Amino acid sequence: MIDDHDQDGRKIKRGIYHLAEAGRRAIHAWLRTRDKKAGE
């Protein structure tokens, strides 16, 4: 992975992340709620 900084100046690691099934479900749930809020 490549060391970098985000838009707030915090250190991050750029790359491809592999999530477990529980992590994928959590991300998908968050995306659904985010999309619902954006549509309001």
C-alpha positions, -999 to 999 in steps of 0.1 A, spaced: 0 0 0 10 36 -6 14 61 23 -5 93 16 -26 120 33 -64 126 31 -80 160 25 -78 167 62 -41 160 64 -44 127 82 -21 98 72 -38 71 51 -28 40 32 -40 40 -4 -47 7 -19 -73 -20 -23 -90 -32 9 -105 -66 13 -134 -67 38 -150 -97 56 -186 -103 49 -197 -84 80 -176 -54 69 -192 -55 34 -227 -55 50 -218 -26 72 -205 -5 43 -235 -13 21 -259 -4 50 -240 29 54 -242 36 17 -279 30 17 -285 54 45 -262 80 29 -281 77 -4 -315 80 13 -303 112 31 -289 126 -1 -323 121 -18 -342 141 8 
